Amino acid sequence: MNARLKLGLGLVGSSEPAEWPEIVARSCNLKGDLIPYIDHEGYRYHIFEGSGFFHVYAPFIQVDYLLVGGGGSGGKTTTGGCGGGGAGGLKTDNITMLKKTFDIIVGGGGAGRSLDGQGYNGDPSRILDGENIVSETLGGGGGGRYSSTPTGNGLDGGSGGGAGGPFSELPRSGGEGLQPDTETEGLGNKGADTLFEISGGTRGGGGGGATGEGQSGPSHTAAIGGTGFDLNALWSLENGEIGKKRVGAGEIYDEGGGWFAGGGGGNRTAPGRAGGGKAGNADNLNTPTIPNTGSGSGATHGGDSPNTFPGADGICIIRYQID
């Protein structure tokens, strides 16, 4: 196997066999406890579900990584529809990591709401080399509430939160997706805008997802969260434990597994996508996000509506070839 594609020891592209050290890299949490790795189909996976450190012992190592910011939470009111939370920004890349210690920051999801208001933004995730940012993904935007004030708008984030249902004839805007929408700079999309309807302008918009904008629709219909990102398709993990066991899938994608950064559902009982939470009201319970997917949570509304769930925490997965 080409040394450039495996572990960086000796000359890049050398045809001579290399002496690989038994321990190439280690991961640990903030307390210094080791995080177990997973060996699967020729790769070693280090999975950070919280912040920690990645220690590289080889002179250099070529890695693939997935980095996702924390998801935003959905809005809540006792009256009209609210917007779903936007997903955290998502980024994948292949980079060279030198012999040193890297800080891994995993962003938390936006807090759930027990009182009326906009949802909260998630926190960013980062890979740091000292003070230098190797990679960064933004937290998702909170969903808007049913309101005649600017709190009806979704908040900007990695992916934007969906807008709340317009209280008046003024439309409401979904939050902007601030994570640059390119392969190398990460993925993020806008939350859904909403328009007033004479027949009842109470719907909220879905939060944006990594690969799709949040959706909106007529009153009393689904406002689905934006579609997330399928890690299985990128890393060919359709039948692997990394895709199916370590990370969950939203209800729409149960068979595939391994989806990340889906937007939260807005407006009554709209489903989230790819790990995003389903919206709820007094008659239909909302559902939580899938943990550590960086997905947005669903909105709630109605006099006896439940609290909104927090957005999902982000994640960092680093892998490299071992044989």
Secondary structure, 3 states (H helix, E strand, C coil): CCHHHCEECCCCCCCCCCCCCCCCEEEEECCCCECCCEEECCEEEEEECCCEEEEECCCEEEEEEEEECCCCCCCEECCCCCCCCCCCCEEEEEEEEECCEEEEECCCCCCCCCCCECCCCCCCEEEEECCEEEEEECCCCCCCCCECCHHHCCCCECCCCCCCCECCCCCECCCCECCCCECCCEECCCCCCECCCCCCCCCCCCCCCCCCCCCCCCCCCCECCCCCEEHHHHHCCCCCHHHHHHCCCCHHHCCCCCEECCCCCECCCCCCCCCCCCCEECCCCCCCCCCCCCCCCCCEECCCCCCCCCCCCCEEEEEEECC
